[in-house]
Amino acid sequence: MTARRVTLGRVAGVHGVRGGIKVWSLTRPIENIFEYRRWWIAHDAGFEAKVLETHTHARSLVVYISGADGQPITDRDIAAGLMGAEIQVDREAMPRLPKGQYYWFDLLGVKVESTLGVALGQVEDMTSNGAQDVMVLRDGDKERMIPFVKEHIVKEVDLEAGRIVCDWHPDYDEN
């Protein structure tokens, strides 16, 4: 069985002439991506990379990694060839969250219904408006955005059953 991988970032550019890469991180705070010392670089056939060195430079995350051959990447052109590649880690490498907290990627694909049992859609994406996390639901051609505010709006999350129950009327987002 293949391990489930989770995308935590992307190769956004190169840094210097020694083969460093700039990383766009999806973790919060962004430096948390440095906690993972083995990455899967989803590029062409993909390869497992060992994180050799990390630092920040002018608000950029800079990382030096090993290449597909296990040797450090020390050439800027090779590093440039990785631009756009997703940076993934095994799901099992992610820290276990306290009860009631969820990784966004674990919510994707979960069906959402109202407290009255009305289907509201399926979580297609998660985002943040600065004040709170927001579920982006898809119900056929309809897109619906519901704040992920536990207790007030989100009443129940049952990942095993693939279901989220919200205090949300289907007509709330109608004009």
Salt bridges, closest charged atoms under 4 A:
ASP44 OD2 - HIS43 NE2 3.35
GLU53 OE2 - ARG18 NH2 3.73
GLU53 OE2 - HIS55 ND1 3.93
GLU86 OE2 - ARG10 NH2 3.67
ASP90 OD1 - ARG5 NE 3.87
ASP106 OD1 - ARG4 NH1 3.40
ASP106 OD2 - ARG91 NH2 2.73
GLU113 OE2 - ARG163 NH1 3.02
GLU124 OE2 - ARG138 NE 3.43
ASP133 OD1 - ARG28 NH2 3.48
GLU143 OE2 - ARG138 NH2 3.45
GLU156 OE2 - ARG163 NH2 2.98
ASP171 OD2 - HIS169 ND1 3.72
ASP173 OD1 - LYS142 NZ 3.83
ASP173 OD2 - ARG144 NE 2.85
GLU174 OE2 - LYS142 NZ 2.79
